Amino acid sequence: MKWIIIVTIVLCSTISAYAQFGSGNSVNIKALLIYERADDGFYYKRTDVSFDDVYDIKKYYAYDKKTKTVYCMSNNANYAITLTKEKAKEIKKMKGLKHLEGNELDIAIEDANVVLINKYNELNQKMREFLEEKARKAREKALADSIAKAKQDSIDKAIHLAKIENYRNTHNWKNVPIGKYNYMDCELCEKRISEDTLLCVALKNDTLYTLYWEKLSLGIIYPQVHKLPISKSVREYEDFQLHIEVFGDSLKKDDLHVAESPEAFNLLCYSDALNQLKKKAPYGFFNEWGWDNEYSSITFNFEYTNLNRKTIKYINVFFVVTNDVGDVRKTGNFKGTGPLAEFESASWNWDHSSYYVAGDASNMSINKVVITYMDGTQKVLPKNMIQFD
């Protein structure tokens, strides 16, 4: 097959123009054969892969005028690109580009594929040789390390005892190191925790209990216990092992008794935070809101959370728009339709409205909210009662 490779290279080298193909000049872009490097360092081939665009064409070797398809190559792929009528007129005039069809075209495609196959077979072979050499050196190093370790065992034991004493005098027993690249998954909430050091409130049966402060809304925070089965990577972490060796007895005391019923502890803390939130905003609050006056027409959006036991039917948001010196440019309101039950959130968006403002309008504020509930009652929230998260 060597003579085929040489012929293909000669044909392809006659044209070295760079091109870019995409939706503007092509109908279909397909890699007949493409090699891609995987995480293991080897190149793997795929066939008949479609692409939206191509930027790295290096050589053109054939053109099929019946299908308006140009055949070309990048460093790692053999492409068949079906062109638009306009682009086809340009490409087919390229000097040195073979107009082929039928069996001749099939042979040219196969020749191009062979070039790629040979190239990446050689690269993969080099990678295998590299990995084999790397593995050999690793084995030699492991043997040398084993011998060196045997010589150090007696010395290490004395050093370790000194290390334990020093650690006891310099570390807080509640701060347990787990390694910033390790993680543990909470059994209560499925949260994945990965930090260099955790505040440990209890250690029971290979399970670590840690305390986190969670955010609710409106600046309210509350404690939550996470129940973390100790992962293999953490158990093997040297600093963790040392910490448990030194402070294990203290960690197992569980002064807060959270290990007995962490769910009840968390529910109690969350309920207390929720009561604080309802006290702070008994009729709900805005999670977010925004406006714009592009083309002078006001656009508006907001998200609202209902904290009242009554279900919201309508929510009217009254606004005032001013310029930079405080002149009022527009007032009005936007009406959102529910239903919105207690503890639920919903959002509304107006991409355009009947409100138009002068070009110097620059600021909007919400100055009143009128909430209508499903039972027909209303609650008017003046500006000083409106809460924003």
C-alpha positions as CSV (number, residue, x, y, z in Angstrom):
1,M,0.0,0.0,0.0
2,K,3.0,2.4,0.2
3,W,2.7,3.4,-3.5
4,I,-0.9,4.4,-2.9
5,I,0.0,6.6,0.0
6,I,2.7,8.3,-2.0
7,V,0.3,9.0,-4.9
8,T,-2.3,10.3,-2.6
9,I,0.1,12.7,-0.9
10,V,1.3,14.0,-4.3
11,L,-2.3,14.6,-5.5
12,C,-3.3,16.3,-2.2
13,S,-0.1,18.5,-2.1
14,T,-1.0,20.3,-5.3
15,I,-3.6,22.2,-3.4
16,S,-2.9,23.6,0.1
17,A,-5.6,26.3,0.3
18,Y,-7.2,26.8,3.7
19,A,-10.9,26.9,3.9
20,Q,-13.8,27.2,6.2
21,F,-17.1,25.5,5.7
22,G,-20.4,26.0,7.6
23,S,-24.1,26.6,7.1
24,G,-23.4,29.6,4.9
25,N,-21.6,27.6,2.2
26,S,-22.4,24.0,2.7
27,V,-25.4,21.7,2.9
28,N,-23.8,18.8,4.7
29,I,-20.5,18.2,6.4
30,K,-19.5,14.7,7.1
31,A,-16.2,13.1,8.3
32,L,-15.9,9.9,6.5
33,L,-13.1,9.0,8.8
34,I,-11.8,11.0,11.8
35,Y,-9.3,10.2,14.6
36,E,-9.7,11.8,18.0
37,R,-7.5,11.5,21.0
38,A,-9.0,10.0,24.2
39,D,-8.0,10.6,27.8
40,D,-5.8,7.5,27.7
41,G,-3.5,9.1,25.1
42,F,-4.6,6.9,22.2
43,Y,-6.3,7.9,19.0
44,Y,-9.6,6.3,18.2
45,K,-11.4,6.4,14.9
46,R,-15.0,7.2,14.1
47,T,-16.8,7.0,10.7
48,D,-19.6,9.0,9.2
49,V,-19.7,11.8,11.7
50,S,-21.7,14.9,10.9
51,F,-20.4,18.4,11.8
52,D,-21.9,21.9,11.7
53,D,-18.7,23.5,10.5
54,V,-15.0,22.8,9.7
55,Y,-12.1,25.2,10.0
56,D,-9.0,23.2,9.6
57,I,-9.0,21.9,6.0
58,K,-5.5,21.4,4.7
59,K,-5.8,19.5,1.4
60,Y,-8.4,18.9,-1.3
61,Y,-8.2,15.8,-3.4
62,A,-11.4,15.2,-5.2
63,Y,-14.7,16.8,-6.4
64,D,-17.9,15.2,-7.5
65,K,-19.8,17.6,-9.7
66,K,-23.0,15.5,-9.7
67,T,-23.5,15.8,-6.0
68,K,-21.5,19.1,-5.6
69,T,-19.4,17.4,-3.0
70,V,-15.7,18.2,-2.3
71,Y,-13.5,15.7,-0.6
72,C,-10.8,17.1,1.6
73,M,-8.6,16.4,4.6
74,S,-7.5,18.0,7.8
75,N,-4.7,16.8,10.0
76,N,-7.0,14.1,11.6
77,A,-10.0,13.7,9.3
78,N,-11.2,12.8,5.8
79,Y,-14.3,15.0,4.9
80,A,-17.0,14.9,2.3
81,I,-18.6,18.3,2.2
82,T,-21.7,18.9,0.1
83,L,-21.6,22.5,-1.1
84,T,-24.2,25.2,-1.8
85,K,-24.5,26.1,-5.5
86,E,-22.5,29.2,-5.1
87,K,-19.6,27.6,-3.2
88,A,-19.6,24.7,-5.6
89,K,-18.9,27.1,-8.5
90,E,-15.9,28.4,-6.6
91,I,-14.4,25.1,-5.5
92,K,-14.8,23.2,-8.8
93,K,-12.4,25.7,-10.4
94,M,-9.6,25.1,-8.0
95,K,-6.4,24.3,-9.8
96,G,-5.3,20.7,-9.5
97,L,-8.5,19.4,-8.0
98,K,-9.5,16.1,-9.5
99,H,-13.1,15.8,-10.7
100,L,-13.9,12.1,-9.9
101,E,-16.9,9.9,-9.7
102,G,-17.8,6.2,-9.3
103,N,-14.9,3.8,-8.8
104,E,-12.2,6.4,-9.2
105,L,-13.8,8.5,-6.4
106,D,-14.0,5.4,-4.2
107,I,-10.3,4.7,-4.7
108,A,-9.4,8.3,-3.9
109,I,-11.4,8.2,-0.7
110,E,-9.8,4.9,0.3
111,D,-6.3,6.3,-0.4
112,A,-7.0,9.3,1.9
113,N,-8.3,7.0,4.6
114,V,-5.2,4.9,4.4
115,V,-3.0,8.0,4.9
116,L,-4.9,8.7,8.2
117,I,-4.9,5.0,9.3
118,N,-1.2,4.6,8.8
119,K,-0.4,7.9,10.5
120,Y,-2.5,7.2,13.6
121,N,-1.4,3.5,13.8
122,E,2.1,4.8,14.1
123,L,1.2,7.4,16.7
124,N,-0.7,4.7,18.8
125,Q,2.3,2.4,18.6
126,K,4.6,5.1,19.9
127,M,2.1,5.7,22.8
128,R,2.1,1.9,23.6
129,E,5.9,1.9,23.7
130,F,5.9,5.0,25.8
131,L,3.5,3.5,28.3
132,E,5.4,0.3,28.5
133,E,8.6,2.1,29.2
134,K,6.8,4.2,31.8
135,A,5.4,1.1,33.5
136,R,8.8,-0.5,33.5
137,K,10.4,2.5,35.2
138,A,7.5,2.6,37.7
139,R,8.1,-1.1,38.6
140,E,11.8,-0.4,39.2
141,K,11.0,2.6,41.3
142,A,8.5,0.6,43.4
143,L,11.1,-2.0,44.1
144,A,13.6,0.6,45.1
145,D,11.0,2.3,47.3
146,S,10.2,-1.0,49.0
147,I,13.8,-1.6,49.9
148,A,14.2,2.0,51.2
149,K,11.0,1.7,53.3
150,A,12.2,-1.5,55.0
151,K,15.3,0.4,56.1
152,Q,13.3,3.2,57.5
153,D,10.7,1.3,59.5
154,S,12.5,1.5,62.8
155,I,13.2,5.2,62.3
156,D,9.6,6.0,61.2
157,K,8.1,4.5,64.3
158,A,10.0,6.9,66.5
159,I,9.2,9.8,64.3
160,H,5.5,8.9,64.3
161,L,5.3,8.9,68.1
162,A,6.8,12.4,68.1
163,K,4.4,13.5,65.4
164,I,1.3,12.3,67.4
165,E,2.4,14.3,70.4
166,N,3.1,17.4,68.3
167,Y,-0.3,17.1,66.5
168,R,-2.1,16.8,69.8
169,N,-0.6,20.1,71.0
170,T,-1.2,22.1,67.8
171,H,-4.7,21.0,66.5
172,N,-8.3,21.5,67.5
173,W,-10.0,18.1,67.9
174,K,-13.3,19.3,66.3
175,N,-11.6,20.3,63.0
176,V,-11.2,17.1,61.1
177,P,-9.0,17.1,57.9
178,I,-10.5,15.1,55.0
179,G,-8.3,16.5,52.1
180,K,-9.6,19.1,49.7
181,Y,-9.5,16.7,46.8
182,N,-11.6,14.0,48.6
183,Y,-15.4,14.0,49.1
184,M,-18.2,12.4,51.1
185,D,-21.9,12.2,50.3
186,C,-24.6,13.0,52.8
187,E,-27.1,10.2,53.5
188,L,-29.8,12.8,54.5
189,C,-29.7,15.2,51.5
190,E,-27.3,13.6,49.0
191,K,-25.1,16.7,49.1
192,R,-21.5,16.0,48.1
193,I,-19.1,17.7,50.5
194,S,-15.5,18.3,49.5
195,E,-13.4,20.6,51.8
196,D,-10.0,20.5,53.3
197,T,-11.3,20.5,56.9
198,L,-14.8,19.8,58.4
199,L,-16.3,20.8,61.7
200,C,-17.1,17.4,63.3
201,V,-19.9,17.3,65.9
202,A,-19.9,13.5,66.2
203,L,-18.2,10.4,65.0
204,K,-20.3,7.2,65.1
205,N,-19.7,3.8,63.4
206,D,-17.5,5.1,60.6
207,T,-19.9,8.0,60.0
208,L,-18.9,11.6,60.5
209,Y,-21.5,14.2,61.4
210,T,-20.7,17.8,60.4
211,L,-22.6,21.1,60.8
212,Y,-23.3,23.6,58.0
213,W,-25.0,26.9,57.9
214,E,-27.5,27.0,55.1
215,K,-29.1,30.1,53.5
216,L,-32.9,30.3,53.3
217,S,-33.9,33.7,52.0
218,L,-33.8,37.4,53.1
219,G,-30.5,36.8,54.8
220,I,-31.8,34.1,57.2
221,I,-29.4,31.2,57.9
222,Y,-29.9,28.0,59.9
223,P,-27.8,25.0,61.0
224,Q,-28.1,21.6,59.3
225,V,-26.3,18.4,60.2
226,H,-24.9,16.3,57.4
227,K,-24.5,12.5,57.9
228,L,-21.4,11.5,56.0
229,P,-20.3,7.8,55.7
230,I,-16.5,8.1,55.6
231,S,-15.4,7.4,52.0
232,K,-12.5,5.1,51.2
233,S,-10.4,8.0,50.0
234,V,-10.9,9.9,53.2
235,R,-10.1,6.8,55.4
236,E,-6.8,6.5,53.5
237,Y,-5.9,10.2,53.8
238,E,-2.9,10.4,56.1
239,D,-3.9,13.5,58.0
240,F,-7.4,12.1,58.7
241,Q,-5.9,8.9,60.0
242,L,-3.6,10.8,62.3
243,H,-6.5,13.0,63.5
244,I,-8.6,10.0,64.4
245,E,-5.7,8.3,66.1
246,V,-5.1,11.3,68.3
247,F,-8.6,12.6,68.9
248,G,-10.9,9.7,68.2
249,D,-12.2,9.4,71.8
250,S,-13.2,13.1,71.9
251,L,-15.0,12.9,68.5
252,K,-17.2,10.0,69.6
253,K,-18.7,11.8,72.6
254,D,-21.5,13.6,70.5
255,D,-22.2,16.4,73.0
256,L,-25.1,17.8,70.8
257,H,-26.6,14.3,70.5
258,V,-27.1,14.8,66.8
259,A,-26.1,11.3,65.9
260,E,-29.2,9.9,67.7
261,S,-31.7,11.7,65.3
262,P,-30.1,14.1,62.8
263,E,-33.3,14.4,60.8
264,A,-35.2,15.7,63.8
265,F,-32.4,18.2,64.6
266,N,-32.5,19.5,61.0
267,L,-36.3,19.7,60.9
268,L,-36.4,21.7,64.1
269,C,-33.7,24.2,62.8
270,Y,-35.4,24.5,59.4
271,S,-38.8,25.1,60.9
272,D,-37.4,27.8,63.2
273,A,-35.8,29.5,60.1
274,L,-39.0,29.2,58.2
275,N,-40.9,30.9,61.0
276,Q,-38.3,33.7,61.0
277,L,-38.8,34.1,57.3
278,K,-42.6,34.2,57.6
279,K,-42.3,36.8,60.4
280,K,-40.0,38.9,58.2
281,A,-42.1,38.7,55.1
282,P,-45.6,37.3,56.0
283,Y,-47.0,38.0,52.5
284,G,-44.0,36.9,50.5
285,F,-41.0,38.4,48.8
286,F,-39.4,39.1,45.4
287,N,-36.7,36.6,44.5
288,E,-35.7,38.9,41.6
289,W,-37.1,41.5,39.2
290,G,-35.8,43.5,36.3
291,W,-36.9,46.0,33.6
292,D,-35.7,47.6,30.4
293,N,-36.8,50.4,28.1
294,E,-35.4,49.3,24.8
295,Y,-37.0,51.2,22.0
296,S,-38.8,53.2,24.7
297,S,-41.3,50.4,25.4
298,I,-41.0,49.1,29.0
299,T,-40.2,45.4,29.5
300,F,-40.6,43.8,33.0
301,N,-40.1,40.6,34.8
302,F,-40.2,39.3,38.4
303,E,-40.3,36.2,40.5
304,Y,-42.3,36.1,43.7
305,T,-42.5,33.6,46.6
306,N,-45.8,33.4,48.6
307,L,-45.4,32.9,52.3
308,N,-49.0,33.4,53.3
309,R,-51.3,30.4,53.9
310,K,-53.8,31.9,51.3
311,T,-53.3,31.1,47.6
312,I,-52.5,34.1,45.5
313,K,-54.9,34.7,42.6
314,Y,-53.5,38.0,41.2
315,I,-50.4,40.0,42.1
316,N,-50.3,43.7,40.9
317,V,-46.8,45.3,41.0
318,F,-46.9,49.1,40.8
319,F,-43.9,50.9,39.6
320,V,-42.5,54.4,39.0
321,V,-39.8,55.2,36.4
322,T,-37.5,58.2,36.8
323,N,-34.5,59.8,35.2
324,D,-31.2,60.4,36.8
325,V,-32.3,63.6,38.5
326,G,-35.5,62.1,39.9
327,D,-38.1,63.4,37.4
328,V,-41.0,60.9,37.1
329,R,-41.2,59.6,33.5
330,K,-43.9,56.9,33.9
331,T,-46.0,55.1,36.5
332,G,-48.1,52.0,36.1
333,N,-48.5,48.4,37.1
334,F,-48.1,44.9,35.8
335,K,-50.6,42.2,36.8
336,G,-49.5,38.6,37.3
337,T,-52.0,35.7,37.4
338,G,-51.7,32.8,39.8
339,P,-52.5,30.5,41.4
340,L,-49.5,30.7,43.7
341,A,-49.8,28.6,46.9
342,E,-48.0,29.0,50.1
343,F,-44.2,28.4,49.9
344,E,-44.4,28.3,46.1
345,S,-42.5,30.6,43.7
346,A,-43.6,31.7,40.2
347,S,-42.2,34.2,37.6
348,W,-43.8,36.5,35.1
349,N,-42.3,38.2,32.1
350,W,-43.5,41.0,29.8
351,D,-41.4,41.2,26.7
352,H,-43.3,44.3,25.6
353,S,-45.9,46.5,27.1
354,S,-48.1,49.5,26.4
355,Y,-45.9,51.7,28.6
356,Y,-43.5,54.0,26.8
357,V,-41.0,56.3,28.3
358,A,-38.7,59.2,27.3
359,G,-35.1,58.4,26.3
360,D,-33.6,59.7,29.6
361,A,-35.6,57.2,31.7
362,S,-33.0,55.3,33.7
363,N,-34.4,54.1,37.0
364,M,-37.4,52.0,38.1
365,S,-38.6,51.3,41.6
366,I,-41.5,49.2,42.9
367,N,-43.6,51.4,45.2
368,K,-46.6,49.2,45.9
369,V,-47.8,45.6,45.6
370,V,-51.5,44.6,45.7
371,I,-52.1,40.9,46.3
372,T,-55.6,39.4,45.6
373,Y,-56.2,36.0,47.1
374,M,-58.5,33.2,45.8
375,D,-61.1,34.0,48.5
376,G,-61.4,37.6,47.1
377,T,-59.5,39.3,49.9
378,Q,-56.7,41.7,49.2
379,K,-53.5,42.8,50.8
380,V,-51.8,46.1,49.9
381,L,-48.1,46.1,50.5
382,P,-46.7,49.7,50.6
383,K,-43.1,50.3,49.8
384,N,-41.8,49.7,53.3
385,M,-43.5,46.3,53.5
386,I,-42.1,45.0,50.2
387,Q,-39.3,42.5,50.7
388,F,-36.5,41.7,48.2
389,D,-34.2,38.7,48.5
